[in-house]
Amino acid sequence: MTDIDPPGGDRRPAVPSAAAAALARCVSVEPAKFAAAHWGRTPLLSRADELPNRAGFTDLLSPADADELLSRRGLRTPFLRIAKDGQLVPAARFTGGGGAGAEIGDQVLDERVLELYAGGATLVLQGLHRTWPALVDFARELGTAVGQPLQVNAYLTPAGSQGFATHYDTHDVFVLQVDGRKHWRIHPPVLPDPLERQPWGGRADEVAATADGPAALDVVLAPGDALYLPRGWLHSAQAQESSSLHLTVGVRALTRYAMVEELLALAAEDQRLRATLPFGTDVADPDAIEPELTETVEALRDWLLRADPAAVAARLRQRAWPAARPAPIRPLAQAAALAALDVDARLAPRPGLRWQLTPRGDRVALVLPDRTITLPASCAPAVRALLDGTVRVGDLPGLDDDADRLTLARRLLREAVLVPA
């Protein structure tokens, strides 16, 4: 490991045990087999008795937890959507002011939610990876395992109801059945590997026709069961004899097309590709465009052969890193630790924080998702030690005295790069 090849930087580190455990809760095969045979390719059904946590997923979000969110947490849109007969219910039907001191007009009104849910509507709690503690941690750990940012929604469906018609998602999903039973029908894609700009509504007729055919997978999920679906696979789900609660973990993976987009953005550096079309060119005439298209393709090909992987990686980093939040910090406790810091304090890297440590002349740059911290080059060994794992401040290498060690530790605690161990 070097200053330019740290965990959280260009190199994928070994998956931590907590991350491996999070993935094991979702798939019944070994990670290598899941990656080779299913990831982005085919669905995988994992029954509760094939998964390590026989208690299921109620520790992540139970029906009582969902009631807590809907009634006592001052939930606002868009953290709740409601669907009925395949259509979204306008938010104005279930939101309003929160009363004295909370006059915001888009707070969820529990009595309105009850009315709609009792009438057969499906409740969709969105963004739970930001609002519910157990799912904040689970999403971070599972995201570390798959190397991609995640989002988590919960679907609460009354008995016998179906929230959405057959459709496909533009991201992979893990479906975790928490409570009740739900009947899923899965069909092959009408558009393999769709991008976010290619939602199913643009192919509604194809989706409907395919959904009328035989299903690739027709299964009822019971509590503790899990289902992995690659993006593009058609699906519909209907609650059975009782109400159903399941979690959908969406994987917001980058695609090769994202790399193409960044390559094209960088291609603006090439003067040949910035050249103006000839005077008077009729851009509506294919014959007039053909020689310009040929020359443009040649120029683009020449430029692509010289494309700098480091420049592309830097642009992809700007896309990917901000999409996944690191572990929450406690500002008051962090400030107290900062005030009490001494050489015997033990510090650890903030879990889930993405970073790169890069030398820049007589300085070293700690690149974070939203900013870059520059420090004297002599700090590099100590910073690397701090970001590799738990360490005592007085044991930091490469610095002359404890005063320097404390100065560096305070800086990184204040920047929320480190947390008390």
N, C-alpha and C positions, 0 to 999 in steps of 0.2 A: 504494500500500500504506500502511495506517495501523496505529496501535497495536492496533486491534481487528479488523484484517483481514489477519493474517499467514499465511505458509505454515504448514500444519499446524493452522490454526484453522478458521474457518468457510469460508474460500475454498479451493477445490481448486487448488493450484499446478500449474504445468506439470509433466508427468511427467518425472522425471529420465531421462537416457539409459540408465542401468543398469536402471531399471524397464521402460522401453520395450523394451529388449533381452530382458528376461525374458519379457514377453508375446509378443514375436516368436518366441521358441523354442516357443511352445505353439499358435499359430494361424497359418495360412498366408494370411490376409487382412489388410488394413490395419486398424488399431485402430478407425477410425470405422465401417468396414463390419462388423467383428465386433460392435461395440456396437449397431448398428442392426438387423442381420439375425439375429444368433445369441444374444447375451447374454440369458439368461433365456427364450429362445424356441425355438430349434432346435439340434440337434447340428451339430457341424462336425468333419469328418475332415480331418486335415492329414498328408500323406505326408512322409516324411523328405526327399525331394528337393525339397519345396516350402518347407522350413524352413531357416533360415540356418546352423544347426550340423549339418553333415553327419556329424559324429562321434556324433550321437545324444545320449543322456542319461547315459552312463556316468560323466561327470565329476561328476554329482550323487550317484549311488549305484550302484556296480557290484556284481556278485555277490560279489566279494572283500570289498567294504566290508560287505555284509550278513553275510558269514561273520565278519568282525571284530566286528560288533555282537553277534552271537549267541554268540560264544565268549570274547571277551577284555574286554568292557566292563562286566561285572557287571550286565547288563540285568535289569530287574525288571518284573513286571506293574504297570500295564497296558500297558507299552510293547511287549508281544508278545501277540498273540492267535493261536490256531491253530484252523482249521476243517477238518472232515472230513465229506463227504457232506451238506453244507449245514448242519451243526450245529457250534457252538463246542465245542471240547474243554475240559473243566474245567482250570483253571490248575494244579490240584494234580498233574496228570499230567505236567507239564513244568517244574515249579519245585521248589525246595527250598533248604536252607541253602547258604551260599557257602563253608563251611569256616572254619578258624581266623581270627578277627578279622572275619568277615563272616557272622555266624550268622543274619542276616535270613532268614526262611523262604520268601520269594517270589522268589528269584533264579532266572533262567532256567538250566536244566541242559542243556548242549549235547548230551550223549548222549541225553537224552530227546527233544530236538528232532529229532535225527537219526532216531531210531526212528519218530517220527510222520511226518516229511517223506518218508522212504523208503517209508512205507506209504501215501503218496498224499495226505497232509494239506497244506493251504495255510498258509503262515506269513504273518502280517500284522504287520509292524513299524510301530508307531503312534507318533505324535508326533515324527516325524523333524525337523520344523521347530524342535524344541527340543534334539535330541540329536546331529545329524550336521551338522558345520560347513558343508559346501557347501549343504545344504538349509536351514539357518538363514538364510543370506544370500539364497538363491534365493526362499524364501518371503516374506522381507521385501520384496524388489524386486518380485516379482509382485504382492504385496498392495498395494504402492504404486501399481502400474499399474491395478489394478482398483478400488482405493479400498476394499478390504474385508479383514478378517483371514482368514488361511488356516491350514489344517492339512495335513500331508503324511503319508501312509501308504505303505508299500511292500508289495506282494503277491508272494510267491514261491510258485509253483505247480508241482508236478512234472508231467512229461510226461503228457498225456492227462487230467489231473485238472481238476475244477471246484470251486472253494472254496465258492461260495454259489449258491443257486438264484436264479432270476429275481426281482429286487426293484427298488425305487427308493430313491434317497437324498433326504433333505430339504435338501440343499445342492447347489449346482452343483459339477461336478468337471472338472478337466483330467486326462486319463489319458495318461501318458507312458510308452511302451513302451521299456524299457531293454535287455532281453535276451530271446532266444527269440521265439516267435510265439504269439499268443493270438487265438482266434476270439470275436468279440463279436456278439451279437444284441441289437438295440435296438428297442424298441417304444414307441409313443406313451403318454403318461400315462393312468392311470385316474383320477388326481386331479391336475389341473394345479397347479403351484406349491404343493406341500404344505408345511405348517409343520412345525417340529420335533416338535410334539405330534401329528402325523398320520403316523406311520410306516407302512410298507407292510404290516406284520403285521396291521393292522386291516382291510385290504382284500385279504387273501391269495387269496380265491377270485377276485376280479376280476383280480388280477395274473396268476394261473395261467391264467385263461381268455384273457386278452389275449396272454399269452406263447405260447399254442397257435396264434395267428393269424399272418398274414404279418408279417415284420419290416419296420420302416421303414428299417433299416440292418443289413446282414449283411456283416461285414467281418473280415478277419484283420489284426491289427496286427503289423507287423514292427519290428525295432529302429529307433528314431529316429522312428517314427510317433507322432502325438498325436491325441487325440479329446476334444472338449469336449461335455459332456452337461449340459443344464439340469436343475435339480432336478425330480423327478417322472418323468423318462423311465425306462422299465423297461430293465433290462439284465442280461445274464448273460455270463460269459466262461469259456472253456475253453482250457487250454494245448494246444498241438499236439504235434508229434513230439519236442519237447525241452522242458526246463523253461523257465518264463517268469518274468521279473521286470518288474513295471511299478510306476510311482509313480502314486498318486492324490492330486491336490491338491484338497482340499475348500475351497470358498469359503463362509465363514460370513456371508453377507450379511444385513443387516437388511431387514425387509419393511415394507410399509405396515401390516400388522397390529401390528408393534412400535410404530409410531406411534400406532395406535388404543389400544394398551395404555397408553402414556404419557399420552395425552389423557385416558383414563378415570381414571388415577391423579391427574392434576391436577384432574379434575372434582370431587374431594372438597373443593375450596375453595369450591364453590358451595353455599350454604345450602339452596336449594330441593332439591338432589339429596341432601342429608343428612337431609332431613325423614323422620320416622317415618311408617310407614303408619298409616291410621286405626285407632282402637281396634276390636278384634274382627274385623278383616279376615280372611276365609278365603282364604289364599294359594293354596289348591288349587282355588278356584272361578274359572274364567275370567271369568265375569260380574262378580265382585267385584273382580278385578284390572284389568279393562279401563279404567275411568276413571283409576285410578292410573297405569297404563301410559301412557295418553294424556298425562297431565300430566307424567310423567317424561320422555317423549320430547320434549315441548315445552320443558321446562326444559333438557334436554340440548342440544337444537338451539340455544336461546338462548345457552347457555354456549359451545358450539363456535364460534359466530360471533364470540365475543370471545376465543378462545384465543390465547395469546401465543406466536408462533413461537420467541422466544428461550427461553421456559421449556421448550418441547418439545425444542428443540435441546440444551439443557443436560442433559435426562434421557437423550436418545439418546446424547449424548457419554459419559455414565456407563456406558452399555451397550457402546458400540463401542470406545472407546479402550483399556480394559484387555484387550480380546481380542487385541490385536496387540502383541507385544513389540518394542521398538526393538532396534537392533543391540547385541550383547553388548559389554560393556566388560571390560577387563583390570584388575581391582582393584589389583594390585601395580604395574603400569605407570602406572595413573592416579594412584596415591598418589605415585609417584616424580616424575611430571610436576608434581603439586601442590607438592611440596617444592622443586622446581627452578624454579618459575615466575618469569619476569622479563618486562620490557616487550617483549623481542624474541620471546617465545614466540608461536607462531601456533596459534590454536584454531579448532575447527570444531564445528558442531552435531552431536550424536549422531545418526547416521542412523536414520531411521524413528521418531524421537521425535515424538509428537503434542503440540501446545501451542497455547495462546492467550495473547496479551498484552493485558491489559485495564486501562484506567485506573480507579482507585478513589480519587477525591479527590486528596490529596497523595501517594498511593502508586500503584504499578503492580503488578498481579497477573500472575504467570506461572503459568498454569493448566496442570498436567501430568496425566497419566492417574491418578496415585495421590496427588497432593498439590498444594498451591498455595504458591508462593513469593512473598512480598510484599517490595517494594523501594521506595526513594524514587522519586518520579515522575521525577526528574532522570536516573535510570538507563535510562529507556525507550529513548532513541536508541542507547545502547551495547548493551543487550540485543537490540534488534532487529537491529543490525549483526552481533552474534555468531550469532544464529539464522538470518540470511540466508545465511551462507557463511563461508569461512575468513577470519580477520582477525588482524592483529598486535595484541597487547594494548596496546601503546603508541599505536595509532592509533584506539582506541575513541572515538567522538564523544560530546559532551555532558557530559563529566566534567571537573572542574577540574584534576586533576593525576594523575600516574602512580600515586600511592598509592591513589587511589580506583579507578582502572582495575584495579590488581592485586587490590584487595579484592573487587571484583565478579567478576573472572575466577576467583579462588580459590573463591568461593561457588558459582559455577555448575559448576566442575570437581568440587567436592566433592559437589554434588547430582547428578552424572552427567548434567547437561544438555549439557555440552560434552566434547569429547575433544581430545587433542593432534592437530594437523593433521599 
